[in-house]
């Protein structure tokens, strides 16, 4: 296991659920102090208590809604006021919306653009400048496998993740001569609450494919960040799909993604270990073994700041 430096803090947005929680747990296991950002103060305090008790780390919590303009600036100001040196920034917060673009809610999509792009870009700007002054730091950006493929019915979400990938790769090149690295993680369909919150739980992708474990995705992203890799593609299926789409025309790729996002004929009657079912197994706290899972209600409360799972 590649470990963190233990100095300073790791700031994780969306750190109370899904991939974000698993990344935060990896930092805690490596005795790295944490700053966790999410909407639910109750959920933050519960997880902070667990990390502090079981791993002996310091956890500072910030209850902020990153949909709200100015939230990123307030987060940065608060951490600077507290005198925290943020050695690691993990921009995990994000959300999606399924549906034909002509039919979906524009206000909701503008909110998604603010969360997935503006908040991420702002936090990156604030903390990168501070890291440059110290010439040290690592940033992990959560993009998506959809960042490389125009995706009908998820057009805005996929486009925001394409921005994250392009933006992060470009800035990573700009700072190549420093000791700071930016890593972009591109997970495929993952077992989080994303599908339910985005309204895509009836799609072919959700009903007819195996979902990745968020702990596995988190591990690959965490290790890639520690190695200073520019891009991490999680899972064999994801790598194979990337290789295949590289040989296809843009139109063919879009057609393929269209089929994956259509409603599944297997929506009814299919027995699959879905997020709600698997989450039931995860809601148990087993302090004797050191395992901790988030209560289901906290996951739903923090859906706006958890990584989608694509």
Secondary structure as GFF3:
##gff-version 3
##sequence-region A 1 310
A	DSSP	beta_strand	9	13	.	.	.	ID=ss1
A	DSSP	alpha_helix	18	29	.	.	.	ID=ss2
A	DSSP	beta_strand	33	38	.	.	.	ID=ss3
A	DSSP	alpha_helix	41	55	.	.	.	ID=ss4
A	DSSP	beta_strand	59	63	.	.	.	ID=ss5
A	DSSP	alpha_helix	71	81	.	.	.	ID=ss6
A	DSSP	beta_strand	86	91	.	.	.	ID=ss7
A	DSSP	alpha_helix	106	113	.	.	.	ID=ss8
A	DSSP	pi_helix	114	119	.	.	.	ID=ss9
A	DSSP	alpha_helix	120	134	.	.	.	ID=ss10
A	DSSP	beta_strand	137	142	.	.	.	ID=ss11
A	DSSP	three_ten_helix	145	148	.	.	.	ID=ss12
A	DSSP	alpha_helix	155	174	.	.	.	ID=ss13
A	DSSP	beta_strand	180	186	.	.	.	ID=ss14
A	DSSP	alpha_helix	194	198	.	.	.	ID=ss15
A	DSSP	alpha_helix	204	208	.	.	.	ID=ss16
A	DSSP	alpha_helix	214	227	.	.	.	ID=ss17
A	DSSP	beta_strand	231	233	.	.	.	ID=ss18
A	DSSP	alpha_helix	236	246	.	.	.	ID=ss19
A	DSSP	alpha_helix	250	261	.	.	.	ID=ss20
A	DSSP	alpha_helix	275	282	.	.	.	ID=ss21
A	DSSP	alpha_helix	296	301	.	.	.	ID=ss22
A	DSSP	three_ten_helix	303	305	.	.	.	ID=ss23
###
